[in-house]
Amino acid sequence: GQSLRVDLDGVAPINGDADLIAQALANLVENAMRHAGADAAILVRLRRRPTETRLEVADNGGGVPQADRERIVEPFVRLDSSRSTPGAGLGLAIVAAIARLHEAELLLENAAPGLRVALVWRSLGAKTMVSGSLNHELPRFPASLATKAHDCNFAPR
């Protein structure tokens, strides 16, 4: 079956709407589960660096051709290879909208094999640059979770 690994690199507070960011993460994990294959390994990674915070979901599936990466974040766009799976083609469009709302960059990268989708918040020093009226801080992960990777397995739907 599929496997899910979570790798947290310390605490990475991001100013924004916790429910929307959680929705973006859920959409990314669901897309990986749906499109990466029955034996896919899925990795959720949080990385905090002096100049950026990255929230990534990567899989080792077939990936997405470079030429299609811009298109798949548009509403209702589905690649021919995914037309036999459930969905309306809105998951990545919603993630893209949440990224824009939170002034994050959405990157779709080759995971060799597979696809890596990253939400990247650029920062100056320790302050993440997110403006606007969104001022809810995301919950902090407990230190026990932030210091090591955790693995769990799940069965596809």
Secondary structure as the mmCIF struct_conf table of DSSP 4:
data_model
#
loop_
_struct_conf.conf_type_id
_struct_conf.id
_struct_conf.beg_label_comp_id
_struct_conf.beg_label_asym_id
_struct_conf.beg_label_seq_id
_struct_conf.end_label_comp_id
_struct_conf.end_label_asym_id
_struct_conf.end_label_seq_id
STRN STRN1 SER A 3 LEU A 8
BEND BEND1 GLY A 10 GLY A 10
STRN STRN2 ASN A 15 ASN A 15
BEND BEND2 GLY A 16 GLY A 16
HELX_RH_AL_P HELX_RH_AL_P1 ALA A 18 HIS A 35
BEND BEND3 ALA A 36 ALA A 36
TURN_TY1_P TURN_TY1_P1 ALA A 38 ASP A 39
STRN STRN3 ALA A 41 ARG A 48
BEND BEND4 PRO A 50 THR A 51
STRN STRN4 GLU A 52 ASP A 59
BEND BEND5 GLY A 61 GLY A 62
HELX_RH_3T_P HELX_RH_3T_P1 GLN A 66 ASP A 68
TURN_TY1_P TURN_TY1_P2 ARG A 69 GLU A 70
HELX_RH_3T_P HELX_RH_3T_P2 ARG A 71 VAL A 73
BEND BEND6 GLU A 74 GLU A 74
TURN_TY1_P TURN_TY1_P3 PRO A 75 PHE A 76
HELX_RH_3T_P HELX_RH_3T_P3 ASP A 80 SER A 82
TURN_TY1_P TURN_TY1_P4 ARG A 83 SER A 84
BEND BEND7 THR A 85 PRO A 86
BEND BEND8 GLY A 89 GLY A 89
HELX_RH_AL_P HELX_RH_AL_P2 GLY A 91 LEU A 101
TURN_TY1_P TURN_TY1_P5 HIS A 102 GLU A 103
STRN STRN5 GLU A 105 ASN A 110
BEND BEND9 ALA A 112 GLY A 114
STRN STRN6 LEU A 115 LEU A 124
TURN_TY1_P TURN_TY1_P6 GLY A 125 ALA A 126
STRN STRN7 LYS A 127 THR A 128
BEND BEND10 GLY A 132 SER A 133
HELX_LH_PP_P HELX_LH_PP_P1 HIS A 136 HIS A 136
STRN STRN8 GLU A 137 GLU A 137
HELX_LH_PP_P HELX_LH_PP_P2 LEU A 138 PRO A 142
HELX_RH_AL_P HELX_RH_AL_P3 ALA A 143 ALA A 146
TURN_TY1_P TURN_TY1_P7 THR A 147 THR A 147
BEND BEND11 LYS A 148 LYS A 148
STRN STRN9 ALA A 149 ASN A 153
#
